[in-house]
């Protein structure tokens, strides 16, 4: 979530020409992270991935403590 918050900042989002020059794998990685951390369905995709993860795992505590777990 911290990475997504940083990428969503106005100063970064104004770099659309620079972002366009990034390799497609980097843009795809960002899209994948945005999809996983989407709040749709109460972070359903993220919660499923945390359950499947092999410990040790450091979860994003807001999702787990907000009662949607």
Secondary structure per residue as TSV (DSSP state, phi and psi in degrees):
chain	resnum	aa	ss	phi	psi
A	1	X	-	360.0	-35.2
A	2	X	H	-63.5	-41.3
A	3	X	H	-64.6	-44.7
A	4	X	H	-64.2	-39.1
A	5	X	H	-61.9	-42.2
A	6	X	H	-64.9	-41.1
A	7	X	H	-70.7	-21.8
A	8	X	H	-87.7	-7.5
A	9	X	S	-62.0	147.5
A	10	X	H	-56.6	-41.7
A	11	X	H	-61.8	-34.7
A	12	X	H	-81.5	-42.3
A	13	X	H	-66.2	-21.0
A	14	X	T	-73.4	-10.0
A	15	X	-	-87.4	40.6
A	16	X	H	-59.8	-33.2
A	17	X	H	-71.4	-37.9
A	18	X	H	-67.5	-43.7
A	19	X	H	-62.2	-35.1
A	20	X	H	-63.8	-26.0
A	21	X	T	-85.4	-7.6
A	22	X	S	-66.6	151.2
A	23	X	-	-60.3	148.5
A	24	X	H	-60.8	-30.5
A	25	X	H	-66.3	-32.5
A	26	X	H	-71.5	-43.6
A	27	X	H	-63.3	-38.9
A	28	X	H	-64.1	-40.0
A	29	X	H	-61.3	-42.7
A	30	X	H	-63.5	-43.4
A	31	X	H	-61.5	-40.8
A	32	X	H	-63.7	-41.7
A	33	X	H	-65.8	-42.0
A	34	X	H	-62.1	-40.2
A	35	X	H	-65.2	-45.8
A	36	X	H	-64.1	-37.9
A	37	X	T	-93.8	13.2
A	38	X	-	-63.4	139.2
A	39	X	-	-81.2	-3.0
A	40	X	T	-60.6	136.2
A	41	X	T	67.4	30.5
A	42	X	T	55.4	47.3
A	43	X	T	61.1	36.2
A	44	X	H	-54.4	-49.2
A	45	X	H	-62.6	-43.2
A	46	X	H	-62.7	-47.4
A	47	X	H	-61.3	-39.4
A	48	X	H	-64.0	-41.1
A	49	X	H	-68.1	-34.9
A	50	X	H	-66.7	-39.9
A	51	X	H	-63.5	-34.8
A	52	X	H	-82.5	-15.6
A	53	X	S	-67.1	147.8
A	54	X	-	-89.0	123.7
A	55	X	S	-58.7	152.7
A	56	X	-	-82.1	144.2
A	57	X	-	-130.4	135.3
A	58	X	-	-110.2	97.6
A	59	X	-	-77.9	161.4
A	60	X	-	-78.3	106.9
A	61	X	H	-63.8	-28.2
A	62	X	H	-57.6	-43.9
A	63	X	H	-63.7	-41.8
A	64	X	H	-75.1	-33.6
A	65	X	H	-90.9	-5.2
A	66	X	T	-87.5	5.3
A	67	X	T	85.5	4.5
A	68	X	-	-95.3	-1.9
A	69	X	-	-71.8	360.0
